[in-house]
Amino acid sequence: MAYNLPNIFLSFTIFLFTISTLFNNAVSKTYWTDVHVLKQIKQGIVPDSLSPGSCISSWDFSVDPCDNLFSDKFTCGFTCEDVVWGNHYISRVTELGLDQASYSASLSSVSWNLPFLRSLDLTGNNFSGPIPASLSNLTRLTKLILSRNSLSGAIPDSVGKLTNLEELVLDNNALVGPIPKSFSGFIDLKRLEIQGNQLSGDFPDLSRLSTLSFMDCSENKISGKVPTNFPASLVEISMRNNDLSGNLKHEIVTKLPFLQVLDLSFNQLSGSVPASLFTHPILQQLSLSNNDFTSIEVPSGLGSTESGLIAIDLSNNQLSGLLPLFLGLMPKLSALTLENNKLMGLIPTQFALKTVWPGPGMAPFERLLLGGNFLFGPIPDPLMRLEPGSIHINLADNCLLVCPDTLFFCQGGDQKSSEECRNSIGIP
């Protein structure tokens, strides 16, 4: 059999070229602008904060980052995905999540030209300076997490351009100024955490954020009244320790059908605690402690028996009058804190029965804190049957007829003087 060697050689050459082309097209290479941003991040880190064994310390740009990710050259810190670019594949950085290694740097030293980035998490480091407006380049971003750093200055209004955000977490920094009105454009936002800063001014209108379920704005200087136009999707609201003032409106919960947790403690709220808070079927935890409330509205009919409340904290207010009887009839309530108010009168029998013999379908009080009021008269007999350690109960610092230290729930403070007790009810 005769062979045509030139033709065989030509065919073999074409075969090798085809295989080489396919191989080269299949190999992913990190796009050059993404490599540039990664280099900027490493170059911007203060050298003394770049500890051995940290993610960024392993970044060695003598090799391609995405092709060597999770090797000894790039141990961690980001992820990549292949995208079609022209007639071949190329790798783009899609997630950037640094370890909590106390990196020190300014975010402004980075261009943030990562158009395919979906998640940026720099939690628990020492990044300082302002949040750069250039973060608005990250138009595909769904998670921006800058928690527990040393960021300062105002939140730039340009952050509102990140309209695909589902999580915005900026807590525990040193951010100041108002919450940008541009936040109203986060129509896909599910989680907002800006607690532990120095943000001030009135709270913006977020009523358009129809998917927002968790919001924590605690430990700031937010002022004005509590909004009544929160998005109906909210499950948890925490605005603890701010400068909120004025009365609390019924609409705070009537327009929030899914709300389970409401914490407005340590503010300057006043007036009456609305009855609608005690009839909400979903609300489980209510904390309004350390405000200036003076009274509790009593729900009409048997509305409170439909309540979902498990824990209520109204301590350290200016509440006066008798202990509201309906609180002892709420079926799911197991923790009630009314310490350090101006409540007076007898301890209702319903409170004692719910504690000791709650009855079918009624959760017992496991925490009943009534100390620091002006309650008088005898201690209800069922409470006298309680054994130490069986329940967390406090009746100290009242005007009770007999409440010696030998009773565990009388410990922690003497009963008030007879003069102080007489003055509380207007008797000279």
C-alpha positions in Angstrom: 0.0 0.0 0.0 1.4 3.4 -1.0 1.2 6.4 1.4 1.3 10.0 0.3 3.6 11.4 3.0 3.1 15.2 2.2 -0.7 14.8 2.4 -0.5 12.9 5.7 1.8 15.6 7.1 -0.6 18.3 6.0 -3.6 16.5 7.6 -1.7 16.0 10.9 -0.7 19.7 11.0 -4.3 20.8 10.5 -5.4 18.4 13.2 -2.9 19.8 15.7 -3.9 23.4 14.8 -7.6 22.5 15.4 -6.9 20.9 18.8 -4.7 23.8 19.8 -7.3 26.4 18.8 -10.1 24.5 20.7 -7.8 24.2 23.8 -6.9 27.9 23.7 -10.5 28.9 23.3 -11.5 26.8 26.3 -8.8 28.0 28.7 -10.1 30.9 30.9 -7.9 33.9 31.4 -8.7 36.7 34.0 -9.8 39.8 32.2 -7.0 42.5 32.5 -9.2 45.1 34.3 -10.2 42.6 36.9 -6.5 41.8 37.5 -5.8 45.5 37.8 -8.4 46.0 40.5 -7.1 43.0 42.5 -3.6 44.5 42.3 -5.0 47.8 43.5 -6.5 46.1 46.5 -3.3 44.5 47.5 -1.1 47.5 46.8 -3.4 49.7 48.9 -3.1 47.6 52.1 -0.9 49.1 54.7 2.1 46.7 54.8 2.1 46.3 58.6 -1.5 45.0 58.4 -0.8 42.3 55.8 -0.3 39.3 58.0 1.3 36.1 56.8 -1.4 33.5 56.1 -4.0 36.0 55.2 -5.8 35.8 51.8 -4.3 38.9 50.3 -0.8 38.0 51.4 -1.0 34.9 49.1 -1.9 36.9 46.0 1.0 36.4 43.6 0.4 38.1 40.2 3.2 36.2 38.5 0.4 33.8 37.5 -3.2 34.3 36.3 -5.5 34.9 39.3 -8.6 33.0 38.3 -6.7 30.1 36.8 -4.7 29.7 40.0 -7.5 30.4 42.5 -7.3 28.1 45.6 -3.7 27.3 44.8 -0.7 28.4 46.9 -0.6 31.5 44.8 -4.2 32.7 45.4 -5.5 30.8 48.4 -8.8 32.7 48.8 -10.5 36.0 48.7 -12.6 36.0 45.5 -14.3 33.7 43.0 -14.5 33.8 39.3 -16.9 32.7 36.5 -16.2 32.1 32.8 -18.1 34.4 30.4 -18.2 34.3 26.6 -16.1 37.2 25.3 -16.0 37.3 21.5 -15.2 33.8 20.3 -13.6 32.6 23.5 -14.1 32.3 27.2 -12.6 34.7 29.7 -12.8 34.7 33.5 -14.4 37.6 35.4 -14.3 38.2 39.2 -17.9 37.7 40.5 -17.4 37.6 44.3 -14.9 39.4 46.5 -15.0 38.3 50.2 -11.9 38.9 52.3 -11.0 37.2 55.5 -11.3 39.1 58.8 -7.5 39.8 59.0 -7.6 43.4 60.2 -6.5 44.8 56.8 -6.0 48.5 56.9 -6.5 50.6 53.7 -8.7 53.2 52.1 -11.4 52.0 49.8 -10.9 55.1 47.7 -7.5 53.8 46.4 -9.4 51.2 44.3 -11.2 51.9 41.0 -13.8 49.2 41.6 -14.0 48.5 37.9 -15.5 45.0 38.4 -18.6 45.0 36.2 -19.4 41.3 36.9 -19.1 41.5 40.7 -22.2 40.4 42.5 -21.0 40.2 46.1 -18.5 42.4 48.0 -17.9 41.5 51.7 -15.1 43.2 53.6 -16.5 42.4 57.1 -14.4 42.7 60.2 -11.3 44.6 59.0 -9.9 48.1 59.4 -10.8 49.8 56.1 -11.1 53.5 56.8 -12.0 56.8 55.1 -15.2 57.4 53.1 -17.3 55.0 51.2 -16.1 55.8 47.6 -18.6 56.9 45.0 -16.8 54.6 42.6 -18.6 51.6 44.2 -21.5 52.7 42.0 -19.5 51.1 39.2 -20.6 47.7 40.6 -23.9 47.7 38.8 -24.5 43.9 39.1 -23.9 43.9 42.9 -26.5 42.2 45.0 -24.6 42.1 48.3 -22.6 45.0 49.7 -21.3 44.1 53.2 -18.8 46.6 54.8 -19.7 45.6 58.4 -17.3 46.3 61.4 -14.7 48.5 59.8 -13.6 52.1 60.4 -15.4 53.8 57.5 -16.3 57.5 58.1 -18.0 60.4 56.4 -21.4 60.4 54.8 -22.9 57.5 52.8 -22.6 58.7 49.2 -25.9 59.3 47.4 -24.4 57.4 44.5 -24.8 54.1 46.4 -28.5 54.4 45.4 -27.4 53.5 41.8 -26.8 49.9 43.0 -30.4 49.1 42.2 -29.8 45.3 42.2 -28.8 45.2 45.8 -30.6 42.6 48.0 -28.4 43.1 51.1 -26.8 46.4 52.3 -24.8 46.0 55.5 -22.8 49.0 56.7 -23.1 48.4 60.5 -20.5 49.3 63.2 -18.5 52.0 61.4 -18.3 55.7 62.0 -20.6 56.9 59.2 -22.3 60.3 59.7 -25.0 62.5 58.1 -28.4 61.6 56.8 -29.6 58.3 55.3 -29.6 59.0 51.6 -33.0 59.4 50.0 -31.6 57.4 47.1 -32.1 54.3 49.3 -35.7 54.4 48.1 -34.4 53.0 44.8 -33.4 49.7 46.3 -36.5 47.9 45.1 -35.0 44.4 45.5 -33.5 45.1 48.9 -34.3 42.4 51.5 -31.9 43.3 54.3 -30.7 46.7 55.6 -28.2 47.0 58.4 -26.8 50.4 59.3 -26.7 50.1 63.1 -23.8 51.3 65.1 -22.9 54.5 63.3 -23.7 58.2 63.8 -26.3 58.7 61.2 -28.7 61.5 61.8 -31.7 63.3 60.6 -35.2 62.1 59.7 -35.7 58.6 58.4 -36.3 58.5 54.6 -39.3 57.2 52.8 -38.6 53.5 52.1 -42.2 52.6 51.3 -41.2 51.4 47.8 -38.9 48.7 49.1 -41.6 46.0 48.7 -39.2 43.1 49.5 -37.5 44.5 52.6 -37.9 42.1 55.5 -35.1 43.0 58.0 -34.1 46.5 59.0 -31.7 47.5 61.8 -31.0 51.2 62.2 -30.1 51.0 66.0 -27.4 52.9 67.8 -27.5 56.0 65.6 -28.8 59.6 66.0 -31.9 59.3 63.8 -34.5 61.9 64.9 -38.0 62.8 64.1 -41.1 60.6 64.5 -41.3 56.9 63.8 -42.5 56.5 60.2 -45.9 55.1 59.5 -45.0 54.3 55.8 -42.6 51.4 56.3 -42.9 48.7 53.6 -45.5 46.1 54.4 -43.0 43.3 53.8 -41.0 44.0 57.0 -40.6 41.2 59.5 -38.2 42.8 61.9 -37.6 46.5 62.8 -35.0 47.7 65.2 -34.4 51.4 65.8 -33.1 51.1 69.3 -31.1 53.9 70.8 -31.8 56.8 68.6 -33.4 60.3 69.0 -36.9 59.4 67.9 -39.6 61.4 69.6 -43.3 62.0 69.6 -46.3 59.7 69.8 -46.3 56.2 68.4 -49.1 55.8 65.8 -51.5 52.8 65.5 -50.3 52.5 61.8 -46.9 51.4 62.9 -48.2 47.8 63.0 -51.6 47.9 61.4 -49.9 48.4 58.0 -47.2 45.7 58.7 -49.0 42.4 58.6 -45.8 40.2 58.7 -44.0 42.1 61.6 -42.6 39.8 64.2 -40.1 42.0 66.1 -40.3 45.7 66.9 -37.6 47.3 69.0 -37.9 51.1 69.6 -36.2 51.1 73.0 -33.9 53.9 74.2 -35.6 56.7 72.4 -37.7 59.7 73.5 -41.1 58.4 72.5 -44.0 59.6 74.6 -47.8 59.4 75.0 -49.7 56.1 75.1 -48.6 52.7 74.0 -51.1 52.0 71.2 -53.6 49.1 71.7 -52.9 47.9 68.2 -49.5 46.6 69.4 -51.3 44.1 71.7 -53.7 42.8 69.2 -51.4 42.1 66.3 -51.6 38.3 65.5 -48.0 38.0 64.2 -45.9 40.3 66.4 -43.9 38.3 68.9 -41.4 40.6 70.5 -42.1 44.2 71.5 -39.5 46.4 73.2 -40.3 50.0 74.1 -38.2 50.3 77.2 -36.3 53.5 78.2 -38.7 55.9 76.6 -41.2 58.4 78.1 -44.5 56.6 77.6 -47.1 57.5 80.3 -49.9 55.1 79.7 -51.0 51.9 78.0 -54.1 51.8 75.8 -56.4 48.9 76.6 -57.6 46.9 73.6 -61.3 46.8 73.1 -63.2 43.5 73.6 -61.0 40.4 73.6 -58.6 41.6 70.9 -55.6 40.9 73.0 -56.4 37.2 73.2 -55.6 37.0 69.5 -52.1 38.5 70.1 -49.0 36.7 69.0 -46.8 38.5 71.6 -44.4 36.3 73.5 -42.2 39.0 75.1 -43.1 42.6 76.1 -40.6 45.1 77.6 -42.0 48.4 78.8 -39.5 49.0 81.6 -38.0 52.4 82.4 -40.8 54.6 81.2 -43.3 56.9 83.0 -46.2 54.5 83.0 -48.8 55.2 85.6 -52.2 53.8 86.7 -53.1 50.3 87.5 -51.4 47.2 86.1 -53.3 46.5 82.9 -55.4 43.4 83.5 -55.4 42.3 79.9 -51.7 41.6 80.0 -52.4 38.6 82.2 -54.9 37.2 79.7 -52.7 37.1 76.6 -52.3 33.4 75.7 -48.8 33.4 74.3 -47.2 36.0 76.5 -44.4 34.4 78.7 -42.1 37.4 79.4 -43.4 40.7 80.8 -41.1 43.5 82.0 -42.7 46.6 83.6 -39.9 47.5 86.0 -39.1 51.1 87.0 -42.4 52.8 86.1 -45.1 54.5 88.3 -47.6 51.7 88.2 -49.7 51.2 91.3 -52.6 49.2 92.7 -52.8 45.5 93.6 -51.1 42.8 91.6 -54.0 41.3 89.6 -54.9 37.7 90.4 -54.8 36.9 86.7 -51.0 37.7 86.8 -50.5 35.2 89.6 -52.7 32.5 88.0 -50.9 32.8 84.6 -47.6 32.4 86.5 -48.6 29.3 88.6 -51.7 27.7 87.0 -52.0 29.1 83.5 -54.7 26.8 82.3 -55.2 25.1 78.9 -53.9 27.0 75.9 -52.3 29.7 78.1 -48.5 30.1 78.2 -47.2 30.7 81.8 -45.1 33.7 82.7 -41.5 32.6 82.8 -40.3 36.1 83.3 -42.4 38.6 85.3 -40.5 41.8 86.3 -42.6 44.3 88.2 -40.0 45.9 90.5 -39.5 49.6 90.9 -43.2 50.6 90.9 -45.8 51.5 93.5 -47.7 48.3 93.7 -49.3 47.8 97.1 -51.4 45.2 99.1 -50.6 41.6 99.7 -48.7 39.3 97.4 -51.2 37.0 95.7 -51.3 33.6 97.3 -50.3 31.6 94.2 -47.0 33.4 93.9 -46.2 32.4 97.5 -46.1 28.8 96.3 -43.2 29.4 93.9 -39.9 27.8 94.6 -36.6 29.7 94.0 -35.3 29.2 90.5 -38.7 28.1 89.1 -39.3 31.5 87.4 -37.6 34.8 87.0 -39.8 37.2 89.0 -39.1 40.5 90.7 -41.4 42.4 93.1 -38.7 44.4 94.9 -38.8 48.2 95.4 -42.6 48.5 95.6 -45.2 49.3 98.3 -46.2 45.8 99.1 -47.6 45.0 102.5 -45.1 42.3 103.2 -42.2 41.4 101.0 -39.2 40.1 103.0 -35.8 39.2 101.6 -36.5 35.6 102.5 -38.8 35.5 99.4 -36.6 35.1 96.4 -38.8 37.5 94.3 -38.4 40.3 96.9 -34.6 40.3 96.8 -32.7 43.0 95.1 -34.2 46.1 96.8 -36.2 47.2 99.8 -39.8 48.1 99.6 -40.4 51.9 99.4 -41.0 53.9 102.5 -44.6 54.5 103.7 -44.2 58.2 103.0 -43.1 57.7 99.4 -45.9 55.2 98.9 -48.5 57.6 100.3 -47.3 60.5 98.2 -47.6 58.3 95.1 -51.4 58.1 95.6 -51.8 61.7 96.8 -52.1 60.9 100.5 -50.1 63.4 102.7 
